């Protein structure tokens, strides 16, 4: 991973964290840089994600997963 991809993934995570602060989802684990060398990111999981959230609509090519609730 390079700095450009790292920054892109962290922007998606920050968007998810902001949604979590507003009660739209939950940050279940992770969401931070890992270590102080290189471009490593903790495995990150968001729960109760809604279809209209950015982290749900976009493909995030990094260690980020979303759990969505559905009826069928």
PDB file with one MODEL, atoms N, CA, C and O in Angstrom:
MODEL        1
ATOM      1  N   UNK A   1       0.854  -1.167   0.000  1.00  0.00           N
ATOM      2  CA  UNK A   1       0.000   0.000   0.000  1.00  0.00           C
ATOM      3  C   UNK A   1       0.900   1.229   0.000  1.00  0.00           C
ATOM      4  O   UNK A   1       1.930   1.264   0.672  1.00  0.00           O
ATOM      5  N   UNK A   2       0.501   2.210  -0.746  1.00  0.00           N
ATOM      6  CA  UNK A   2       1.247   3.469  -0.768  1.00  0.00           C
ATOM      7  C   UNK A   2       0.462   4.558  -0.023  1.00  0.00           C
ATOM      8  O   UNK A   2      -0.659   4.324   0.428  1.00  0.00           O
ATOM      9  N   UNK A   3       1.049   5.724   0.097  1.00  0.00           N
ATOM     10  CA  UNK A   3       0.428   6.817   0.851  1.00  0.00           C
ATOM     11  C   UNK A   3      -0.913   7.241   0.259  1.00  0.00           C
ATOM     12  O   UNK A   3      -1.844   7.563   0.997  1.00  0.00           O
ATOM     13  N   UNK A   4      -1.013   7.242  -1.061  1.00  0.00           N
ATOM     14  CA  UNK A   4      -2.269   7.652  -1.700  1.00  0.00           C
ATOM     15  C   UNK A   4      -3.401   6.712  -1.307  1.00  0.00           C
ATOM     16  O   UNK A   4      -4.479   7.169  -0.927  1.00  0.00           O
ATOM     17  N   UNK A   5      -3.170   5.408  -1.394  1.00  0.00           N
ATOM     18  CA  UNK A   5      -4.207   4.428  -1.030  1.00  0.00           C
ATOM     19  C   UNK A   5      -4.488   4.483   0.466  1.00  0.00           C
ATOM     20  O   UNK A   5      -5.644   4.408   0.883  1.00  0.00           O
ATOM     21  N   UNK A   6      -3.448   4.611   1.271  1.00  0.00           N
ATOM     22  CA  UNK A   6      -3.622   4.729   2.719  1.00  0.00           C
ATOM     23  C   UNK A   6      -4.534   5.903   3.059  1.00  0.00           C
ATOM     24  O   UNK A   6      -5.485   5.755   3.826  1.00  0.00           O
ATOM     25  N   UNK A   7      -4.242   7.070   2.484  1.00  0.00           N
ATOM     26  CA  UNK A   7      -5.061   8.261   2.749  1.00  0.00           C
ATOM     27  C   UNK A   7      -6.501   8.072   2.292  1.00  0.00           C
ATOM     28  O   UNK A   7      -7.426   8.518   2.971  1.00  0.00           O
ATOM     29  N   UNK A   8      -6.704   7.419   1.157  1.00  0.00           N
ATOM     30  CA  UNK A   8      -8.053   7.166   0.637  1.00  0.00           C
ATOM     31  C   UNK A   8      -8.838   6.280   1.600  1.00  0.00           C
ATOM     32  O   UNK A   8      -9.992   6.571   1.915  1.00  0.00           O
ATOM     33  N   UNK A   9      -8.217   5.205   2.065  1.00  0.00           N
ATOM     34  CA  UNK A   9      -8.893   4.300   2.989  1.00  0.00           C
ATOM     35  C   UNK A   9      -9.210   5.016   4.301  1.00  0.00           C
ATOM     36  O   UNK A   9     -10.298   4.852   4.852  1.00  0.00           O
ATOM     37  N   UNK A  10      -8.267   5.802   4.797  1.00  0.00           N
ATOM     38  CA  UNK A  10      -8.500   6.516   6.047  1.00  0.00           C
ATOM     39  C   UNK A  10      -9.623   7.542   5.911  1.00  0.00           C
ATOM     40  O   UNK A  10     -10.328   7.804   6.886  1.00  0.00           O
ATOM     41  N   UNK A  11      -9.804   8.126   4.731  1.00  0.00           N
ATOM     42  CA  UNK A  11     -10.929   9.043   4.514  1.00  0.00           C
ATOM     43  C   UNK A  11     -12.258   8.296   4.626  1.00  0.00           C
ATOM     44  O   UNK A  11     -13.208   8.804   5.221  1.00  0.00           O
ATOM     45  N   UNK A  12     -12.327   7.096   4.058  1.00  0.00           N
ATOM     46  CA  UNK A  12     -13.548   6.290   4.195  1.00  0.00           C
ATOM     47  C   UNK A  12     -13.795   5.931   5.661  1.00  0.00           C
ATOM     48  O   UNK A  12     -14.928   5.999   6.138  1.00  0.00           O
ATOM     49  N   UNK A  13     -12.742   5.552   6.367  1.00  0.00           N
ATOM     50  CA  UNK A  13     -12.899   5.212   7.784  1.00  0.00           C
ATOM     51  C   UNK A  13     -13.367   6.426   8.574  1.00  0.00           C
ATOM     52  O   UNK A  13     -14.247   6.300   9.425  1.00  0.00           O
ATOM     53  N   UNK A  14     -12.804   7.583   8.315  1.00  0.00           N
ATOM     54  CA  UNK A  14     -13.228   8.806   9.008  1.00  0.00           C
ATOM     55  C   UNK A  14     -14.693   9.127   8.712  1.00  0.00           C
ATOM     56  O   UNK A  14     -15.419   9.592   9.590  1.00  0.00           O
ATOM     57  N   UNK A  15     -15.124   8.880   7.479  1.00  0.00           N
ATOM     58  CA  UNK A  15     -16.532   9.078   7.124  1.00  0.00           C
ATOM     59  C   UNK A  15     -17.409   8.144   7.953  1.00  0.00           C
ATOM     60  O   UNK A  15     -18.451   8.554   8.463  1.00  0.00           O
ATOM     61  N   UNK A  16     -16.989   6.900   8.085  1.00  0.00           N
ATOM     62  CA  UNK A  16     -17.729   5.945   8.903  1.00  0.00           C
ATOM     63  C   UNK A  16     -17.741   6.322  10.368  1.00  0.00           C
ATOM     64  O   UNK A  16     -18.763   6.177  11.038  1.00  0.00           O
ATOM     65  N   UNK A  17     -16.616   6.807  10.873  1.00  0.00           N
ATOM     66  CA  UNK A  17     -16.557   7.240  12.270  1.00  0.00           C
ATOM     67  C   UNK A  17     -17.501   8.415  12.518  1.00  0.00           C
ATOM     68  O   UNK A  17     -18.166   8.478  13.552  1.00  0.00           O
ATOM     69  N   UNK A  18     -17.554   9.341  11.568  1.00  0.00           N
ATOM     70  CA  UNK A  18     -18.465  10.485  11.694  1.00  0.00           C
ATOM     71  C   UNK A  18     -19.922  10.001  11.698  1.00  0.00           C
ATOM     72  O   UNK A  18     -20.736  10.486  12.484  1.00  0.00           O
ATOM     73  N   UNK A  19     -20.241   9.059  10.831  1.00  0.00           N
ATOM     74  CA  UNK A  19     -21.587   8.473  10.825  1.00  0.00           C
ATOM     75  C   UNK A  19     -21.887   7.786  12.153  1.00  0.00           C
ATOM     76  O   UNK A  19     -23.009   7.863  12.654  1.00  0.00           O
ATOM     77  N   UNK A  20     -20.892   7.118  12.721  1.00  0.00           N
ATOM     78  CA  UNK A  20     -21.083   6.448  14.006  1.00  0.00           C
ATOM     79  C   UNK A  20     -21.368   7.464  15.115  1.00  0.00           C
ATOM     80  O   UNK A  20     -22.202   7.215  15.985  1.00  0.00           O
ATOM     81  N   UNK A  21     -20.679   8.604  15.084  1.00  0.00           N
ATOM     82  CA  UNK A  21     -20.937   9.658  16.076  1.00  0.00           C
ATOM     83  C   UNK A  21     -22.362  10.181  15.967  1.00  0.00           C
ATOM     84  O   UNK A  21     -22.966  10.582  16.962  1.00  0.00           O
ATOM     85  N   UNK A  22     -22.896  10.172  14.739  1.00  0.00           N
ATOM     86  CA  UNK A  22     -24.257  10.663  14.507  1.00  0.00           C
ATOM     87  C   UNK A  22     -25.308   9.568  14.631  1.00  0.00           C
ATOM     88  O   UNK A  22     -26.474   9.803  14.315  1.00  0.00           O
ATOM     89  N   UNK A  23     -24.925   8.386  15.079  1.00  0.00           N
ATOM     90  CA  UNK A  23     -25.874   7.312  15.323  1.00  0.00           C
ATOM     91  C   UNK A  23     -26.324   6.554  14.091  1.00  0.00           C
ATOM     92  O   UNK A  23     -27.297   5.803  14.166  1.00  0.00           O
ATOM     93  N   UNK A  24     -25.660   6.719  12.968  1.00  0.00           N
ATOM     94  CA  UNK A  24     -26.062   6.029  11.744  1.00  0.00           C
ATOM     95  C   UNK A  24     -25.510   4.616  11.657  1.00  0.00           C
ATOM     96  O   UNK A  24     -26.050   3.788  10.923  1.00  0.00           O
ATOM     97  N   UNK A  25     -24.435   4.325  12.400  1.00  0.00           N
ATOM     98  CA  UNK A  25     -23.837   2.991  12.411  1.00  0.00           C
ATOM     99  C   UNK A  25     -23.001   2.866  13.678  1.00  0.00           C
ATOM    100  O   UNK A  25     -23.014   3.755  14.529  1.00  0.00           O
ATOM    101  N   UNK A  26     -22.276   1.760  13.796  1.00  0.00           N
ATOM    102  CA  UNK A  26     -21.402   1.558  14.939  1.00  0.00           C
ATOM    103  C   UNK A  26     -20.015   1.167  14.445  1.00  0.00           C
ATOM    104  O   UNK A  26     -19.888   0.363  13.522  1.00  0.00           O
ATOM    105  N   UNK A  27     -19.002   1.718  15.039  1.00  0.00           N
ATOM    106  CA  UNK A  27     -17.647   1.253  14.799  1.00  0.00           C
ATOM    107  C   UNK A  27     -17.414   0.119  15.790  1.00  0.00           C
ATOM    108  O   UNK A  27     -17.337   0.353  16.996  1.00  0.00           O
ATOM    109  N   UNK A  28     -17.304  -1.096  15.290  1.00  0.00           N
ATOM    110  CA  UNK A  28     -17.198  -2.252  16.171  1.00  0.00           C
ATOM    111  C   UNK A  28     -15.765  -2.547  16.593  1.00  0.00           C
ATOM    112  O   UNK A  28     -15.519  -2.959  17.727  1.00  0.00           O
ATOM    113  N   UNK A  29     -14.814  -2.335  15.676  1.00  0.00           N
ATOM    114  CA  UNK A  29     -13.415  -2.602  16.000  1.00  0.00           C
ATOM    115  C   UNK A  29     -12.512  -1.882  15.007  1.00  0.00           C
ATOM    116  O   UNK A  29     -12.880  -1.686  13.849  1.00  0.00           O
ATOM    117  N   UNK A  30     -11.336  -1.493  15.466  1.00  0.00           N
ATOM    118  CA  UNK A  30     -10.322  -0.919  14.584  1.00  0.00           C
ATOM    119  C   UNK A  30     -10.568   0.539  14.259  1.00  0.00           C
ATOM    120  O   UNK A  30     -11.108   1.303  15.059  1.00  0.00           O
ATOM    121  N   UNK A  31     -10.142   0.904  13.031  1.00  0.00           N
ATOM    122  CA  UNK A  31     -10.358   2.263  12.547  1.00  0.00           C
ATOM    123  C   UNK A  31      -9.177   3.188  12.714  1.00  0.00           C
ATOM    124  O   UNK A  31      -9.305   4.399  12.535  1.00  0.00           O
ATOM    125  N   UNK A  32      -8.020   2.629  13.056  1.00  0.00           N
ATOM    126  CA  UNK A  32      -6.851   3.467  13.280  1.00  0.00           C
ATOM    127  C   UNK A  32      -5.653   2.981  12.469  1.00  0.00           C
ATOM    128  O   UNK A  32      -5.630   1.857  11.967  1.00  0.00           O
ATOM    129  N   UNK A  33      -4.684   3.839  12.361  1.00  0.00           N
ATOM    130  CA  UNK A  33      -3.401   3.445  11.771  1.00  0.00           C
ATOM    131  C   UNK A  33      -2.755   2.442  12.718  1.00  0.00           C
ATOM    132  O   UNK A  33      -2.898   2.546  13.936  1.00  0.00           O
ATOM    133  N   UNK A  34      -2.046   1.472  12.153  1.00  0.00           N
ATOM    134  CA  UNK A  34      -1.358   0.498  12.979  1.00  0.00           C
ATOM    135  C   UNK A  34       0.144   0.729  12.862  1.00  0.00           C
ATOM    136  O   UNK A  34       0.710   0.633  11.773  1.00  0.00           O
ATOM    137  N   UNK A  35       0.776   1.030  13.975  1.00  0.00           N
ATOM    138  CA  UNK A  35       2.206   1.278  13.990  1.00  0.00           C
ATOM    139  C   UNK A  35       2.549   2.687  13.546  1.00  0.00           C
ATOM    140  O   UNK A  35       1.676   3.484  13.203  1.00  0.00           O
ATOM    141  N   UNK A  36       3.838   2.973  13.562  1.00  0.00           N
ATOM    142  CA  UNK A  36       4.268   4.308  13.166  1.00  0.00           C
ATOM    143  C   UNK A  36       5.167   4.294  11.933  1.00  0.00           C
ATOM    144  O   UNK A  36       5.659   5.341  11.513  1.00  0.00           O
ATOM    145  N   UNK A  37       5.381   3.127  11.357  1.00  0.00           N
ATOM    146  CA  UNK A  37       6.160   3.007  10.127  1.00  0.00           C
ATOM    147  C   UNK A  37       5.294   2.346   9.063  1.00  0.00           C
ATOM    148  O   UNK A  37       4.492   1.463   9.366  1.00  0.00           O
ATOM    149  N   UNK A  38       5.456   2.772   7.835  1.00  0.00           N
ATOM    150  CA  UNK A  38       4.680   2.178   6.755  1.00  0.00           C
ATOM    151  C   UNK A  38       3.254   2.700   6.729  1.00  0.00           C
ATOM    152  O   UNK A  38       2.913   3.679   7.394  1.00  0.00           O
ATOM    153  N   UNK A  39       2.437   2.021   5.946  1.00  0.00           N
ATOM    154  CA  UNK A  39       1.039   2.445   5.752  1.00  0.00           C
ATOM    155  C   UNK A  39       0.113   1.299   6.117  1.00  0.00           C
ATOM    156  O   UNK A  39      -0.549   0.731   5.248  1.00  0.00           O
ATOM    157  N   UNK A  40       0.065   0.959   7.388  1.00  0.00           N
ATOM    158  CA  UNK A  40      -0.745  -0.147   7.866  1.00  0.00           C
ATOM    159  C   UNK A  40      -1.969   0.384   8.605  1.00  0.00           C
ATOM    160  O   UNK A  40      -1.906   1.397   9.301  1.00  0.00           O
ATOM    161  N   UNK A  41      -3.090  -0.328   8.434  1.00  0.00           N
ATOM    162  CA  UNK A  41      -4.359   0.067   9.037  1.00  0.00           C
ATOM    163  C   UNK A  41      -4.925  -1.135   9.783  1.00  0.00           C
ATOM    164  O   UNK A  41      -4.904  -2.258   9.280  1.00  0.00           O
ATOM    165  N   UNK A  42      -5.432  -0.884  10.990  1.00  0.00           N
ATOM    166  CA  UNK A  42      -6.066  -1.963  11.753  1.00  0.00           C
ATOM    167  C   UNK A  42      -7.256  -2.522  10.971  1.00  0.00           C
ATOM    168  O   UNK A  42      -7.942  -1.769  10.279  1.00  0.00           O
ATOM    169  N   UNK A  43      -7.511  -3.829  11.070  1.00  0.00           N
ATOM    170  CA  UNK A  43      -8.767  -4.347  10.519  1.00  0.00           C
ATOM    171  C   UNK A  43      -9.929  -3.581  11.165  1.00  0.00           C
ATOM    172  O   UNK A  43      -9.973  -3.412  12.384  1.00  0.00           O
ATOM    173  N   UNK A  44     -10.852  -3.131  10.342  1.00  0.00           N
ATOM    174  CA  UNK A  44     -11.923  -2.244  10.790  1.00  0.00           C
ATOM    175  C   UNK A  44     -13.268  -2.823  10.392  1.00  0.00           C
ATOM    176  O   UNK A  44     -13.461  -3.239   9.250  1.00  0.00           O
ATOM    177  N   UNK A  45     -14.206  -2.850  11.349  1.00  0.00           N
ATOM    178  CA  UNK A  45     -15.552  -3.355  11.077  1.00  0.00           C
ATOM    179  C   UNK A  45     -16.571  -2.338  11.580  1.00  0.00           C
ATOM    180  O   UNK A  45     -16.517  -1.894  12.727  1.00  0.00           O
ATOM    181  N   UNK A  46     -17.497  -1.980  10.699  1.00  0.00           N
ATOM    182  CA  UNK A  46     -18.633  -1.123  11.044  1.00  0.00           C
ATOM    183  C   UNK A  46     -19.891  -1.989  11.046  1.00  0.00           C
ATOM    184  O   UNK A  46     -20.071  -2.824  10.160  1.00  0.00           O
ATOM    185  N   UNK A  47     -20.761  -1.794  12.039  1.00  0.00           N
ATOM    186  CA  UNK A  47     -22.016  -2.533  12.134  1.00  0.00           C
ATOM    187  C   UNK A  47     -23.210  -1.625  11.954  1.00  0.00           C
ATOM    188  O   UNK A  47     -23.109  -0.408  12.108  1.00  0.00           O
ATOM    189  N   UNK A  48     -24.349  -2.226  11.625  1.00  0.00           N
ATOM    190  CA  UNK A  48     -25.609  -1.502  11.435  1.00  0.00           C
ATOM    191  C   UNK A  48     -25.495  -0.410  10.377  1.00  0.00           C
ATOM    192  O   UNK A  48     -26.091   0.659  10.513  1.00  0.00           O
ATOM    193  N   UNK A  49     -24.735  -0.679   9.333  1.00  0.00           N
ATOM    194  CA  UNK A  49     -24.516   0.288   8.258  1.00  0.00           C
ATOM    195  C   UNK A  49     -25.766   0.377   7.388  1.00  0.00           C
ATOM    196  O   UNK A  49     -26.404  -0.636   7.103  1.00  0.00           O
ATOM    197  N   UNK A  50     -26.106   1.573   6.975  1.00  0.00           N
ATOM    198  CA  UNK A  50     -27.277   1.807   6.118  1.00  0.00           C
ATOM    199  C   UNK A  50     -26.842   1.912   4.657  1.00  0.00           C
ATOM    200  O   UNK A  50     -25.696   2.249   4.362  1.00  0.00           O
ATOM    201  N   UNK A  51     -27.770   1.621   3.754  1.00  0.00           N
ATOM    202  CA  UNK A  51     -27.471   1.632   2.311  1.00  0.00           C
ATOM    203  C   UNK A  51     -27.002   2.992   1.792  1.00  0.00           C
ATOM    204  O   UNK A  51     -26.254   3.054   0.816  1.00  0.00           O
ATOM    205  N   UNK A  52     -27.433   4.077   2.432  1.00  0.00           N
ATOM    206  CA  UNK A  52     -27.106   5.402   1.909  1.00  0.00           C
ATOM    207  C   UNK A  52     -25.761   5.946   2.395  1.00  0.00           C
ATOM    208  O   UNK A  52     -25.361   7.038   1.992  1.00  0.00           O
ATOM    209  N   UNK A  53     -25.071   5.218   3.239  1.00  0.00           N
ATOM    210  CA  UNK A  53     -23.784   5.682   3.753  1.00  0.00           C
ATOM    211  C   UNK A  53     -22.671   5.479   2.733  1.00  0.00           C
ATOM    212  O   UNK A  53     -22.694   4.523   1.958  1.00  0.00           O
ATOM    213  N   UNK A  54     -21.708   6.377   2.739  1.00  0.00           N
ATOM    214  CA  UNK A  54     -20.580   6.305   1.824  1.00  0.00           C
ATOM    215  C   UNK A  54     -19.828   4.987   1.957  1.00  0.00           C
ATOM    216  O   UNK A  54     -19.443   4.402   0.945  1.00  0.00           O
ATOM    217  N   UNK A  55     -19.611   4.506   3.175  1.00  0.00           N
ATOM    218  CA  UNK A  55     -18.865   3.267   3.370  1.00  0.00           C
ATOM    219  C   UNK A  55     -19.629   2.052   2.862  1.00  0.00           C
ATOM    220  O   UNK A  55     -19.042   0.986   2.675  1.00  0.00           O
ATOM    221  N   UNK A  56     -20.920   2.199   2.638  1.00  0.00           N
ATOM    222  CA  UNK A  56     -21.726   1.131   2.058  1.00  0.00           C
ATOM    223  C   UNK A  56     -21.743   1.196   0.539  1.00  0.00           C
ATOM    224  O   UNK A  56     -21.761   0.161  -0.127  1.00  0.00           O
ATOM    225  N   UNK A  57     -21.738   2.387  -0.007  1.00  0.00           N
ATOM    226  CA  UNK A  57     -21.868   2.581  -1.454  1.00  0.00           C
ATOM    227  C   UNK A  57     -20.570   2.363  -2.217  1.00  0.00           C
ATOM    228  O   UNK A  57     -20.597   1.948  -3.375  1.00  0.00           O
ATOM    229  N   UNK A  58     -19.439   2.638  -1.585  1.00  0.00           N
ATOM    230  CA  UNK A  58     -18.145   2.592  -2.263  1.00  0.00           C
ATOM    231  C   UNK A  58     -17.395   1.301  -1.938  1.00  0.00           C
ATOM    232  O   UNK A  58     -17.519   0.763  -0.838  1.00  0.00           O
ATOM    233  N   UNK A  59     -16.617   0.811  -2.903  1.00  0.00           N
ATOM    234  CA  UNK A  59     -15.707  -0.289  -2.635  1.00  0.00           C
ATOM    235  C   UNK A  59     -14.467   0.279  -1.979  1.00  0.00           C
ATOM    236  O   UNK A  59     -13.827   1.185  -2.513  1.00  0.00           O
ATOM    237  N   UNK A  60     -14.134  -0.255  -0.822  1.00  0.00           N
ATOM    238  CA  UNK A  60     -12.963   0.212  -0.091  1.00  0.00           C
ATOM    239  C   UNK A  60     -11.913  -0.886  -0.204  1.00  0.00           C
ATOM    240  O   UNK A  60     -12.063  -1.954   0.389  1.00  0.00           O
ATOM    241  N   UNK A  61     -10.883  -0.634  -0.942  1.00  0.00           N
ATOM    242  CA  UNK A  61      -9.852  -1.630  -1.155  1.00  0.00           C
ATOM    243  C   UNK A  61      -8.844  -1.571  -0.017  1.00  0.00           C
ATOM    244  O   UNK A  61      -7.703  -1.141  -0.190  1.00  0.00           O
ATOM    245  N   UNK A  62      -9.298  -2.016   1.154  1.00  0.00           N
ATOM    246  CA  UNK A  62      -8.477  -2.020   2.349  1.00  0.00           C
ATOM    247  C   UNK A  62      -9.143  -2.888   3.402  1.00  0.00           C
ATOM    248  O   UNK A  62     -10.167  -3.515   3.129  1.00  0.00           O
ATOM    249  N   UNK A  63      -8.578  -2.932   4.600  1.00  0.00           N
ATOM    250  CA  UNK A  63      -9.080  -3.819   5.657  1.00  0.00           C
ATOM    251  C   UNK A  63     -10.313  -3.254   6.369  1.00  0.00           C
ATOM    252  O   UNK A  63     -10.304  -3.063   7.585  1.00  0.00           O
ATOM    253  N   UNK A  64     -11.362  -2.993   5.605  1.00  0.00           N
ATOM    254  CA  UNK A  64     -12.592  -2.408   6.140  1.00  0.00           C
ATOM    255  C   UNK A  64     -13.773  -3.271   5.712  1.00  0.00           C
ATOM    256  O   UNK A  64     -13.910  -3.617   4.538  1.00  0.00           O
ATOM    257  N   UNK A  65     -14.620  -3.614   6.676  1.00  0.00           N
ATOM    258  CA  UNK A  65     -15.804  -4.419   6.374  1.00  0.00           C
ATOM    259  C   UNK A  65     -17.031  -3.745   6.987  1.00  0.00           C
ATOM    260  O   UNK A  65     -16.943  -3.063   8.009  1.00  0.00           O
ATOM    261  N   UNK A  66     -18.172  -3.954   6.336  1.00  0.00           N
ATOM    262  CA  UNK A  66     -19.422  -3.371   6.813  1.00  0.00           C
ATOM    263  C   UNK A  66     -20.444  -4.483   6.994  1.00  0.00           C
ATOM    264  O   UNK A  66     -20.530  -5.406   6.184  1.00  0.00           O
ATOM    265  N   UNK A  67     -21.211  -4.379   8.061  1.00  0.00           N
ATOM    266  CA  UNK A  67     -22.291  -5.320   8.335  1.00  0.00           C
ATOM    267  C   UNK A  67     -23.596  -4.561   8.165  1.00  0.00           C
ATOM    268  O   UNK A  67     -23.858  -3.589   8.874  1.00  0.00           O
ATOM    269  N   UNK A  68     -24.419  -5.017   7.213  1.00  0.00           N
ATOM    270  CA  UNK A  68     -25.702  -4.376   6.943  1.00  0.00           C
ATOM    271  C   UNK A  68     -26.826  -5.309   7.352  1.00  0.00           C
ATOM    272  O   UNK A  68     -26.692  -6.529   7.261  1.00  0.00           O
ATOM    273  N   UNK A  69     -27.922  -4.743   7.797  1.00  0.00           N
ATOM    274  CA  UNK A  69     -29.116  -5.513   8.142  1.00  0.00           C
ATOM    275  C   UNK A  69     -30.058  -5.474   6.944  1.00  0.00           C
ATOM    276  O   UNK A  69     -30.260  -4.425   6.333  1.00  0.00           O
ATOM    277  N   UNK A  70     -30.633  -6.632   6.614  1.00  0.00           N
ATOM    278  CA  UNK A  70     -31.569  -6.689   5.509  1.00  0.00           C
ATOM    279  C   UNK A  70     -32.726  -7.617   5.855  1.00  0.00           C
ATOM    280  O   UNK A  70     -32.629  -8.430   6.774  1.00  0.00           O
ATOM    281  N   UNK A  71     -33.826  -7.486   5.107  1.00  0.00           N
ATOM    282  CA  UNK A  71     -35.028  -8.268   5.379  1.00  0.00           C
ATOM    283  C   UNK A  71     -35.114  -9.541   4.552  1.00  0.00           C
ATOM    284  O   UNK A  71     -35.583 -10.570   5.039  1.00  0.00           O
ATOM    285  N   UNK A  72     -34.662  -9.477   3.296  1.00  0.00           N
ATOM    286  CA  UNK A  72     -34.789 -10.655   2.429  1.00  0.00           C
ATOM    287  C   UNK A  72     -33.462 -11.005   1.797  1.00  0.00           C
ATOM    288  O   UNK A  72     -33.375 -11.969   1.036  1.00  0.00           O
TER     289      UNK A  72
ENDMDL
END
